[in-house]
Amino acid sequence: MIGLELVVVLGVAILLGERVGHRLRVAPPVLLLVMGALLGFVPALREVQLPPEAVLLLFLPALLYWESVTTSLREIRRDLRGIVLLSTALVIGTAGAVAAVAHGLGLGWGPAWVLGAAVAPTDATAVGVLARALPRRNVTLLRAESLINDGTALVLYGLAVGITVGEEHFTVPHVSRLFLVSYLGGAAAGLLTAWLAIRARGLLGDPRLGNVATILTPFTAFLLAELVHASGVLAVVIAGLVMSQAGPRMVRAETRRQAEEFWSLATFLLNGSLFVLVGLEAQSAARDLNGTDLTSAVIAVAAVSAVVVGTRFAFLFTVPYLIRLLDRRPQQRLRRMTYRHRVVSAMSGFRGAVSLAVALSVPTALDSGAPFPDRDTIVFVTSGVIVTTLVVQGLLLPAVVRWARLPRDTSVEEERFLAETTATEEALKSLHDVAAEFGTDPEVVERMRQEYETHLQVLRAGGDEADDEQVLRHDRHYTAIRLALLARKRAAVLRLRDEREIDDTVLRHVQRQLDLEEVRLSRRGATE
């Protein structure tokens, strides 16, 4: 029964966390994390454990894939050098700094590097939820960094664990080979999976089958990469980026709508569940330590959290200036960010479920049969760092954003205006040719022309002139009347069902058409 109870508890926690978070203007992940920790006091839930395989093989591929599909490849290309440095050099530097501090606090070098690898990567899930209000460039940098840096951290983790248990050895050529196989193999697995997915989507006309192929894509990419001991994370990211470019050309509208609704809800539930489960696991890690060890571990949490944040600040306030000294090209100057932007980025380095999954994956014993040294401390400190970054930084970030006074990012609105007006103008230009091709009556062509010209007037009406205001007012009235009439139509259909004039099957069919029109009109009204 614990499985059913857990499903209900997670669902209720997500509902409450999201609702209360929006009411109190607190980031919902912070509340979900706290609720998870409080749920750990419930005796029936104390036996709940978050299997690391569930995070690395179930949650992670799905979440990373959707983040990759919905990110901007153009922005990634623009800031590729910075993203690569953040996802490799910063991860390695953070892991090394944490290992040095942990060793100074009493951990052996092996466990210290394991801890460093666990807390070094930022979390794509946390970044996507907590930093979504930032300007587009900041969000793209943070998301791209968190998508890729897991691969670097997992290589470091495997090496550190292998050396500690006696299965690996440290030499520069060996480590270089591990990174090379991880990245090249992961990229190859992602490209191969994307190619297979594109071919499959071309053969599958049924929207449901096409979306089944979409769901299989991230897990297939991860599996292929794991088979060659490469980075499954990078494979999923590459597959997602390729599909983000190929999908709009080949996917039908119905398939795309199904996919977007499915992934939106699925990732929302996965994200919320992860935050609650991380809170549960953090509370469980605290129970596993005795009084003396707990005190030392709390001190370690504070020290490691400070190192994680401090290393990120140090990196963001040194490496960009070094790049400026070495690269004086005009286009490089256009990429420069102010120190206020960098402070915001430094405060957005949240840790999350991937770090916890890495810590929980630490083996319980060495090759000799002896217990893995300081395993409980690694799990507790990792959990503490996650809680600290999510709660403290999550609560401070809005204030930091206000302090930064970042300029309002209007690029998305401007590009959307360009896309919609250009598309409408192109449609109008081709209206007569298309009508001639179909042999359409002149009355129908004229009606279509008036509709498109009216839509174009609404798109262009953004000024304060009286004519613009009249166009927008007419459009608002038109949308309101259409929505009101849809409500009347819906009431009439429901009455017919209640009077047994029509069947429930007919009701659902008609409602589906009404729902599609209502959603379209509601979204149109919200964006204008």
Contacts in CASP RR format, 6 or more apart in sequence:
PFRMAT RR
TARGET T0000
AUTHOR 0000-0000-0000
METHOD contacts of the structure
MODEL  1
MIGLELVVVLGVAILLGERVGHRLRVAPPVLLLVMGALLGFVPALREVQL
PPEAVLLLFLPALLYWESVTTSLREIRRDLRGIVLLSTALVIGTAGAVAA
VAHGLGLGWGPAWVLGAAVAPTDATAVGVLARALPRRNVTLLRAESLIND
GTALVLYGLAVGITVGEEHFTVPHVSRLFLVSYLGGAAAGLLTAWLAIRA
RGLLGDPRLGNVATILTPFTAFLLAELVHASGVLAVVIAGLVMSQAGPRM
VRAETRRQAEEFWSLATFLLNGSLFVLVGLEAQSAARDLNGTDLTSAVIA
VAAVSAVVVGTRFAFLFTVPYLIRLLDRRPQQRLRRMTYRHRVVSAMSGF
RGAVSLAVALSVPTALDSGAPFPDRDTIVFVTSGVIVTTLVVQGLLLPAV
VRWARLPRDTSVEEERFLAETTATEEALKSLHDVAAEFGTDPEVVERMRQ
EYETHLQVLRAGGDEADDEQVLRHDRHYTAIRLALLARKRAAVLRLRDER
EIDDTVLRHVQRQLDLEEVRLSRRGATE
2 44 0 8 1.000
2 45 0 8 1.000
2 47 0 8 1.000
2 48 0 8 1.000
5 44 0 8 1.000
5 45 0 8 1.000
6 45 0 8 1.000
6 48 0 8 1.000
9 39 0 8 1.000
9 45 0 8 1.000
9 276 0 8 1.000
10 272 0 8 1.000
10 273 0 8 1.000
10 276 0 8 1.000
10 277 0 8 1.000
11 269 0 8 1.000
11 273 0 8 1.000
13 32 0 8 1.000
13 35 0 8 1.000
13 36 0 8 1.000
13 39 0 8 1.000
13 272 0 8 1.000
13 276 0 8 1.000
14 32 0 8 1.000
14 269 0 8 1.000
14 272 0 8 1.000
14 273 0 8 1.000
14 276 0 8 1.000
16 31 0 8 1.000
16 35 0 8 1.000
17 28 0 8 1.000
17 31 0 8 1.000
17 32 0 8 1.000
17 35 0 8 1.000
18 28 0 8 1.000
20 26 0 8 1.000
20 31 0 8 1.000
21 27 0 8 1.000
21 28 0 8 1.000
21 31 0 8 1.000
22 28 0 8 1.000
24 31 0 8 1.000
25 398 0 8 1.000
26 395 0 8 1.000
27 129 0 8 1.000
27 130 0 8 1.000
27 394 0 8 1.000
27 395 0 8 1.000
27 397 0 8 1.000
28 129 0 8 1.000
28 272 0 8 1.000
28 275 0 8 1.000
29 126 0 8 1.000
29 129 0 8 1.000
29 130 0 8 1.000
29 271 0 8 1.000
29 272 0 8 1.000
29 275 0 8 1.000
29 390 0 8 1.000
29 394 0 8 1.000
30 390 0 8 1.000
30 391 0 8 1.000
30 394 0 8 1.000
30 395 0 8 1.000
32 272 0 8 1.000
32 275 0 8 1.000
32 276 0 8 1.000
33 275 0 8 1.000
33 276 0 8 1.000
33 278 0 8 1.000
33 279 0 8 1.000
33 282 0 8 1.000
33 386 0 8 1.000
33 387 0 8 1.000
33 390 0 8 1.000
33 391 0 8 1.000
34 279 0 8 1.000
34 391 0 8 1.000
35 276 0 8 1.000
35 279 0 8 1.000
36 275 0 8 1.000
36 276 0 8 1.000
36 277 0 8 1.000
36 278 0 8 1.000
36 279 0 8 1.000
36 280 0 8 1.000
36 283 0 8 1.000
37 279 0 8 1.000
37 280 0 8 1.000
37 282 0 8 1.000
37 283 0 8 1.000
37 387 0 8 1.000
39 45 0 8 1.000
39 276 0 8 1.000
39 279 0 8 1.000
39 280 0 8 1.000
39 283 0 8 1.000
40 46 0 8 1.000
40 48 0 8 1.000
40 279 0 8 1.000
40 280 0 8 1.000
40 283 0 8 1.000
40 284 0 8 1.000
41 283 0 8 1.000
45 280 0 8 1.000
46 284 0 8 1.000
46 287 0 8 1.000
48 277 0 8 1.000
48 280 0 8 1.000
49 281 0 8 1.000
49 284 0 8 1.000
50 277 0 8 1.000
50 278 0 8 1.000
50 280 0 8 1.000
50 281 0 8 1.000
50 353 0 8 1.000
50 356 0 8 1.000
50 357 0 8 1.000
50 360 0 8 1.000
51 360 0 8 1.000
52 356 0 8 1.000
52 357 0 8 1.000
52 358 0 8 1.000
52 360 0 8 1.000
52 361 0 8 1.000
55 274 0 8 1.000
55 353 0 8 1.000
55 354 0 8 1.000
55 356 0 8 1.000
55 357 0 8 1.000
56 354 0 8 1.000
56 357 0 8 1.000
56 361 0 8 1.000
57 219 0 8 1.000
57 222 0 8 1.000
59 270 0 8 1.000
59 274 0 8 1.000
59 353 0 8 1.000
60 150 0 8 1.000
60 222 0 8 1.000
60 233 0 8 1.000
60 236 0 8 1.000
60 353 0 8 1.000
60 354 0 8 1.000
60 357 0 8 1.000
61 218 0 8 1.000
61 219 0 8 1.000
61 221 0 8 1.000
61 222 0 8 1.000
61 232 0 8 1.000
61 236 0 8 1.000
62 218 0 8 1.000
62 219 0 8 1.000
62 266 0 8 1.000
62 267 0 8 1.000
62 270 0 8 1.000
63 124 0 8 1.000
63 125 0 8 1.000
63 267 0 8 1.000
63 270 0 8 1.000
63 271 0 8 1.000
64 124 0 8 1.000
64 147 0 8 1.000
64 150 0 8 1.000
64 218 0 8 1.000
64 233 0 8 1.000
64 236 0 8 1.000
64 237 0 8 1.000
65 217 0 8 1.000
65 218 0 8 1.000
65 221 0 8 1.000
65 236 0 8 1.000
65 239 0 8 1.000
65 240 0 8 1.000
66 263 0 8 1.000
66 266 0 8 1.000
66 267 0 8 1.000
67 124 0 8 1.000
67 125 0 8 1.000
67 128 0 8 1.000
67 143 0 8 1.000
67 147 0 8 1.000
68 147 0 8 1.000
68 236 0 8 1.000
68 237 0 8 1.000
68 238 0 8 1.000
68 239 0 8 1.000
68 240 0 8 1.000
68 241 0 8 1.000
68 244 0 8 1.000
69 240 0 8 1.000
69 241 0 8 1.000
69 243 0 8 1.000
69 244 0 8 1.000
69 263 0 8 1.000
70 244 0 8 1.000
71 140 0 8 1.000
71 143 0 8 1.000
71 144 0 8 1.000
71 147 0 8 1.000
71 241 0 8 1.000
71 244 0 8 1.000
72 136 0 8 1.000
72 140 0 8 1.000
73 241 0 8 1.000
73 244 0 8 1.000
73 245 0 8 1.000
75 136 0 8 1.000
75 137 0 8 1.000
75 140 0 8 1.000
75 141 0 8 1.000
75 144 0 8 1.000
76 83 0 8 1.000
76 140 0 8 1.000
76 144 0 8 1.000
76 241 0 8 1.000
78 335 0 8 1.000
79 137 0 8 1.000
79 140 0 8 1.000
79 141 0 8 1.000
79 144 0 8 1.000
79 335 0 8 1.000
81 323 0 8 1.000
82 141 0 8 1.000
83 141 0 8 1.000
83 144 0 8 1.000
83 145 0 8 1.000
83 148 0 8 1.000
84 148 0 8 1.000
85 319 0 8 1.000
86 141 0 8 1.000
86 145 0 8 1.000
86 149 0 8 1.000
86 315 0 8 1.000
87 144 0 8 1.000
87 145 0 8 1.000
87 147 0 8 1.000
87 148 0 8 1.000
87 149 0 8 1.000
87 152 0 8 1.000
88 149 0 8 1.000
88 152 0 8 1.000
89 315 0 8 1.000
89 319 0 8 1.000
90 145 0 8 1.000
90 149 0 8 1.000
90 311 0 8 1.000
90 312 0 8 1.000
90 315 0 8 1.000
91 120 0 8 1.000
91 121 0 8 1.000
91 149 0 8 1.000
91 152 0 8 1.000
91 153 0 8 1.000
91 156 0 8 1.000
92 120 0 8 1.000
92 152 0 8 1.000
92 156 0 8 1.000
93 120 0 8 1.000
93 311 0 8 1.000
93 315 0 8 1.000
94 116 0 8 1.000
94 119 0 8 1.000
94 120 0 8 1.000
94 307 0 8 1.000
94 308 0 8 1.000
94 311 0 8 1.000
94 312 0 8 1.000
95 113 0 8 1.000
95 116 0 8 1.000
95 117 0 8 1.000
95 119 0 8 1.000
95 120 0 8 1.000
95 153 0 8 1.000
95 156 0 8 1.000
96 113 0 8 1.000
96 116 0 8 1.000
97 307 0 8 1.000
97 311 0 8 1.000
98 112 0 8 1.000
98 115 0 8 1.000
98 116 0 8 1.000
98 119 0 8 1.000
98 120 0 8 1.000
98 304 0 8 1.000
98 307 0 8 1.000
98 308 0 8 1.000
98 311 0 8 1.000
99 109 0 8 1.000
99 110 0 8 1.000
99 112 0 8 1.000
99 113 0 8 1.000
99 115 0 8 1.000
99 116 0 8 1.000
100 112 0 8 1.000
101 303 0 8 1.000
101 304 0 8 1.000
101 307 0 8 1.000
102 108 0 8 1.000
102 111 0 8 1.000
102 112 0 8 1.000
102 115 0 8 1.000
102 116 0 8 1.000
102 300 0 8 1.000
102 304 0 8 1.000
102 381 0 8 1.000
103 109 0 8 1.000
103 112 0 8 1.000
105 296 0 8 1.000
105 299 0 8 1.000
105 300 0 8 1.000
105 303 0 8 1.000
107 115 0 8 1.000
107 373 0 8 1.000
107 374 0 8 1.000
107 377 0 8 1.000
108 373 0 8 1.000
108 374 0 8 1.000
110 160 0 8 1.000
110 163 0 8 1.000
110 164 0 8 1.000
110 373 0 8 1.000
111 164 0 8 1.000
111 372 0 8 1.000
111 373 0 8 1.000
111 374 0 8 1.000
111 375 0 8 1.000
111 377 0 8 1.000
111 378 0 8 1.000
113 156 0 8 1.000
113 159 0 8 1.000
113 160 0 8 1.000
113 163 0 8 1.000
114 157 0 8 1.000
114 160 0 8 1.000
114 161 0 8 1.000
114 164 0 8 1.000
114 359 0 8 1.000
114 362 0 8 1.000
114 378 0 8 1.000
115 304 0 8 1.000
115 359 0 8 1.000
115 377 0 8 1.000
115 378 0 8 1.000
115 381 0 8 1.000
115 382 0 8 1.000
116 156 0 8 1.000
116 160 0 8 1.000
116 304 0 8 1.000
117 153 0 8 1.000
117 154 0 8 1.000
117 156 0 8 1.000
117 157 0 8 1.000
117 158 0 8 1.000
117 160 0 8 1.000
117 358 0 8 1.000
118 153 0 8 1.000
118 157 0 8 1.000
118 355 0 8 1.000
118 356 0 8 1.000
118 358 0 8 1.000
118 359 0 8 1.000
118 378 0 8 1.000
118 382 0 8 1.000
119 304 0 8 1.000
119 308 0 8 1.000
119 351 0 8 1.000
119 355 0 8 1.000
119 381 0 8 1.000
119 382 0 8 1.000
119 385 0 8 1.000
119 386 0 8 1.000
120 149 0 8 1.000
120 152 0 8 1.000
120 153 0 8 1.000
120 156 0 8 1.000
120 308 0 8 1.000
121 146 0 8 1.000
121 149 0 8 1.000
121 150 0 8 1.000
121 151 0 8 1.000
121 152 0 8 1.000
121 153 0 8 1.000
121 351 0 8 1.000
121 354 0 8 1.000
121 355 0 8 1.000
122 142 0 8 1.000
122 145 0 8 1.000
122 146 0 8 1.000
122 149 0 8 1.000
122 348 0 8 1.000
122 349 0 8 1.000
122 350 0 8 1.000
122 351 0 8 1.000
123 146 0 8 1.000
123 350 0 8 1.000
123 351 0 8 1.000
123 352 0 8 1.000
123 353 0 8 1.000
123 354 0 8 1.000
123 355 0 8 1.000
124 143 0 8 1.000
124 146 0 8 1.000
124 147 0 8 1.000
124 150 0 8 1.000
124 354 0 8 1.000
125 270 0 8 1.000
125 271 0 8 1.000
125 274 0 8 1.000
125 352 0 8 1.000
125 353 0 8 1.000
126 146 0 8 1.000
126 350 0 8 1.000
126 351 0 8 1.000
126 352 0 8 1.000
126 389 0 8 1.000
126 390 0 8 1.000
127 142 0 8 1.000
127 143 0 8 1.000
127 146 0 8 1.000
127 348 0 8 1.000
127 349 0 8 1.000
127 350 0 8 1.000
128 139 0 8 1.000
128 142 0 8 1.000
128 143 0 8 1.000
128 146 0 8 1.000
129 271 0 8 1.000
130 348 0 8 1.000
130 350 0 8 1.000
130 390 0 8 1.000
130 394 0 8 1.000
130 397 0 8 1.000
131 138 0 8 1.000
131 139 0 8 1.000
131 142 0 8 1.000
131 348 0 8 1.000
131 350 0 8 1.000
131 397 0 8 1.000
132 139 0 8 1.000
133 401 0 8 1.000
134 142 0 8 1.000
134 344 0 8 1.000
134 348 0 8 1.000
134 401 0 8 1.000
134 406 0 8 1.000
135 341 0 8 1.000
135 406 0 8 1.000
135 407 0 8 1.000
135 409 0 8 1.000
136 409 0 8 1.000
136 411 0 8 1.000
136 412 0 8 1.000
137 337 0 8 1.000
137 409 0 8 1.000
138 341 0 8 1.000
138 344 0 8 1.000
138 345 0 8 1.000
138 348 0 8 1.000
138 406 0 8 1.000
141 345 0 8 1.000
142 345 0 8 1.000
142 348 0 8 1.000
142 349 0 8 1.000
147 233 0 8 1.000
147 237 0 8 1.000
148 233 0 8 1.000
148 234 0 8 1.000
148 237 0 8 1.000
150 233 0 8 1.000
150 354 0 8 1.000
151 182 0 8 1.000
151 231 0 8 1.000
151 232 0 8 1.000
151 233 0 8 1.000
151 234 0 8 1.000
152 179 0 8 1.000
153 354 0 8 1.000
153 358 0 8 1.000
154 182 0 8 1.000
154 231 0 8 1.000
154 233 0 8 1.000
154 358 0 8 1.000
155 178 0 8 1.000
155 179 0 8 1.000
155 182 0 8 1.000
155 231 0 8 1.000
157 358 0 8 1.000
157 361 0 8 1.000
158 168 0 8 1.000
159 168 0 8 1.000
159 170 0 8 1.000
159 175 0 8 1.000
159 178 0 8 1.000
161 168 0 8 1.000
161 362 0 8 1.000
161 363 0 8 1.000
162 168 0 8 1.000
163 169 0 8 1.000
163 170 0 8 1.000
164 366 0 8 1.000
164 372 0 8 1.000
164 373 0 8 1.000
165 363 0 8 1.000
165 365 0 8 1.000
165 366 0 8 1.000
165 367 0 8 1.000
165 372 0 8 1.000
166 366 0 8 1.000
166 367 0 8 1.000
167 367 0 8 1.000
168 174 0 8 1.000
181 228 0 8 1.000
181 229 0 8 1.000
181 230 0 8 1.000
182 229 0 8 1.000
182 230 0 8 1.000
182 231 0 8 1.000
182 234 0 8 1.000
183 230 0 8 1.000
183 231 0 8 1.000
183 234 0 8 1.000
184 230 0 8 1.000
185 225 0 8 1.000
185 228 0 8 1.000
185 230 0 8 1.000
185 231 0 8 1.000
185 234 0 8 1.000
185 235 0 8 1.000
186 225 0 8 1.000
186 228 0 8 1.000
186 230 0 8 1.000
186 231 0 8 1.000
186 232 0 8 1.000
186 234 0 8 1.000
186 235 0 8 1.000
186 238 0 8 1.000
187 234 0 8 1.000
187 235 0 8 1.000
187 238 0 8 1.000
188 230 0 8 1.000
189 221 0 8 1.000
189 224 0 8 1.000
189 225 0 8 1.000
189 228 0 8 1.000
189 230 0 8 1.000
189 232 0 8 1.000
189 235 0 8 1.000
189 238 0 8 1.000
190 221 0 8 1.000
190 224 0 8 1.000
190 225 0 8 1.000
190 234 0 8 1.000
190 235 0 8 1.000
190 236 0 8 1.000
190 238 0 8 1.000
190 239 0 8 1.000
190 242 0 8 1.000
191 238 0 8 1.000
191 239 0 8 1.000
191 242 0 8 1.000
192 224 0 8 1.000
193 217 0 8 1.000
193 220 0 8 1.000
193 221 0 8 1.000
193 224 0 8 1.000
193 235 0 8 1.000
193 239 0 8 1.000
194 217 0 8 1.000
194 221 0 8 1.000
194 238 0 8 1.000
194 239 0 8 1.000
194 240 0 8 1.000
194 242 0 8 1.000
194 243 0 8 1.000
194 246 0 8 1.000
196 220 0 8 1.000
197 213 0 8 1.000
197 214 0 8 1.000
197 216 0 8 1.000
197 217 0 8 1.000
197 220 0 8 1.000
197 239 0 8 1.000
197 243 0 8 1.000
198 242 0 8 1.000
198 243 0 8 1.000
198 246 0 8 1.000
198 247 0 8 1.000
198 250 0 8 1.000
200 210 0 8 1.000
200 213 0 8 1.000
201 210 0 8 1.000
201 213 0 8 1.000
201 214 0 8 1.000
201 247 0 8 1.000
201 250 0 8 1.000
201 251 0 8 1.000
202 250 0 8 1.000
204 210 0 8 1.000
204 213 0 8 1.000
205 252 0 8 1.000
207 252 0 8 1.000
207 254 0 8 1.000
207 255 0 8 1.000
207 258 0 8 1.000
208 258 0 8 1.000
210 255 0 8 1.000
211 255 0 8 1.000
211 258 0 8 1.000
211 259 0 8 1.000
211 262 0 8 1.000
214 243 0 8 1.000
214 259 0 8 1.000
215 262 0 8 1.000
217 239 0 8 1.000
217 240 0 8 1.000
217 243 0 8 1.000
218 236 0 8 1.000
218 239 0 8 1.000
218 240 0 8 1.000
221 232 0 8 1.000
221 235 0 8 1.000
221 236 0 8 1.000
221 238 0 8 1.000
221 239 0 8 1.000
222 232 0 8 1.000
222 233 0 8 1.000
222 235 0 8 1.000
222 236 0 8 1.000
224 235 0 8 1.000
225 231 0 8 1.000
225 232 0 8 1.000
225 234 0 8 1.000
225 235 0 8 1.000
226 232 0 8 1.000
251 259 0 8 1.000
274 352 0 8 1.000
274 353 0 8 1.000
275 353 0 8 1.000
275 390 0 8 1.000
277 353 0 8 1.000
278 352 0 8 1.000
278 353 0 8 1.000
278 356 0 8 1.000
278 383 0 8 1.000
278 386 0 8 1.000
278 387 0 8 1.000
279 383 0 8 1.000
279 387 0 8 1.000
281 356 0 8 1.000
281 360 0 8 1.000
281 379 0 8 1.000
281 383 0 8 1.000
282 380 0 8 1.000
282 383 0 8 1.000
282 384 0 8 1.000
282 386 0 8 1.000
282 387 0 8 1.000
285 376 0 8 1.000
285 379 0 8 1.000
285 380 0 8 1.000
285 383 0 8 1.000
285 384 0 8 1.000
286 294 0 8 1.000
286 380 0 8 1.000
286 383 0 8 1.000
288 376 0 8 1.000
288 379 0 8 1.000
288 380 0 8 1.000
289 297 0 8 1.000
289 376 0 8 1.000
289 377 0 8 1.000
289 380 0 8 1.000
293 376 0 8 1.000
293 377 0 8 1.000
294 380 0 8 1.000
296 377 0 8 1.000
297 377 0 8 1.000
297 380 0 8 1.000
297 381 0 8 1.000
300 377 0 8 1.000
300 381 0 8 1.000
301 380 0 8 1.000
301 381 0 8 1.000
301 384 0 8 1.000
301 385 0 8 1.000
301 388 0 8 1.000
302 388 0 8 1.000
304 381 0 8 1.000
304 385 0 8 1.000
305 384 0 8 1.000
305 385 0 8 1.000
305 388 0 8 1.000
305 389 0 8 1.000
305 392 0 8 1.000
308 351 0 8 1.000
308 385 0 8 1.000
308 389 0 8 1.000
309 346 0 8 1.000
309 347 0 8 1.000
309 349 0 8 1.000
309 389 0 8 1.000
309 393 0 8 1.000
310 346 0 8 1.000
312 346 0 8 1.000
312 349 0 8 1.000
313 343 0 8 1.000
313 346 0 8 1.000
316 342 0 8 1.000
316 345 0 8 1.000
316 346 0 8 1.000
317 339 0 8 1.000
317 342 0 8 1.000
317 346 0 8 1.000
320 336 0 8 1.000
320 337 0 8 1.000
320 342 0 8 1.000
323 332 0 8 1.000
324 332 0 8 1.000
324 336 0 8 1.000
337 345 0 8 1.000
340 403 0 8 1.000
340 404 0 8 1.000
340 405 0 8 1.000
340 406 0 8 1.000
341 404 0 8 1.000
341 406 0 8 1.000
343 400 0 8 1.000
343 404 0 8 1.000
344 397 0 8 1.000
344 400 0 8 1.000
344 401 0 8 1.000
344 404 0 8 1.000
344 406 0 8 1.000
347 393 0 8 1.000
347 396 0 8 1.000
347 397 0 8 1.000
347 400 0 8 1.000
348 393 0 8 1.000
348 397 0 8 1.000
349 389 0 8 1.000
349 393 0 8 1.000
350 389 0 8 1.000
350 390 0 8 1.000
350 393 0 8 1.000
350 394 0 8 1.000
351 382 0 8 1.000
351 385 0 8 1.000
351 386 0 8 1.000
351 389 0 8 1.000
351 390 0 8 1.000
352 386 0 8 1.000
352 389 0 8 1.000
352 390 0 8 1.000
355 382 0 8 1.000
355 385 0 8 1.000
355 386 0 8 1.000
356 379 0 8 1.000
356 382 0 8 1.000
356 383 0 8 1.000
356 386 0 8 1.000
358 382 0 8 1.000
359 378 0 8 1.000
359 379 0 8 1.000
359 382 0 8 1.000
359 383 0 8 1.000
360 379 0 8 1.000
362 372 0 8 1.000
362 375 0 8 1.000
362 378 0 8 1.000
362 379 0 8 1.000
363 372 0 8 1.000
364 371 0 8 1.000
364 372 0 8 1.000
364 375 0 8 1.000
365 371 0 8 1.000
365 372 0 8 1.000
366 372 0 8 1.000
417 459 0 8 1.000
420 459 0 8 1.000
421 456 0 8 1.000
421 459 0 8 1.000
421 460 0 8 1.000
424 452 0 8 1.000
424 455 0 8 1.000
424 456 0 8 1.000
424 459 0 8 1.000
425 456 0 8 1.000
427 452 0 8 1.000
428 449 0 8 1.000
428 452 0 8 1.000
428 453 0 8 1.000
428 456 0 8 1.000
431 445 0 8 1.000
431 448 0 8 1.000
431 449 0 8 1.000
431 452 0 8 1.000
432 445 0 8 1.000
434 440 0 8 1.000
435 444 0 8 1.000
435 445 0 8 1.000
435 448 0 8 1.000
454 475 0 8 1.000
457 471 0 8 1.000
458 471 0 8 1.000
458 472 0 8 1.000
458 475 0 8 1.000
458 528 0 8 1.000
460 468 0 8 1.000
461 467 0 8 1.000
461 468 0 8 1.000
461 469 0 8 1.000
461 471 0 8 1.000
461 472 0 8 1.000
462 468 0 8 1.000
462 472 0 8 1.000
472 528 0 8 1.000
475 528 0 8 1.000
476 525 0 8 1.000
476 528 0 8 1.000
479 521 0 8 1.000
479 524 0 8 1.000
479 525 0 8 1.000
482 517 0 8 1.000
482 521 0 8 1.000
483 518 0 8 1.000
483 521 0 8 1.000
483 522 0 8 1.000
486 514 0 8 1.000
486 517 0 8 1.000
486 518 0 8 1.000
486 521 0 8 1.000
489 514 0 8 1.000
490 511 0 8 1.000
490 514 0 8 1.000
493 502 0 8 1.000
493 507 0 8 1.000
493 510 0 8 1.000
493 511 0 8 1.000
493 514 0 8 1.000
494 507 0 8 1.000
496 502 0 8 1.000
496 507 0 8 1.000
497 503 0 8 1.000
497 504 0 8 1.000
497 506 0 8 1.000
497 507 0 8 1.000
END
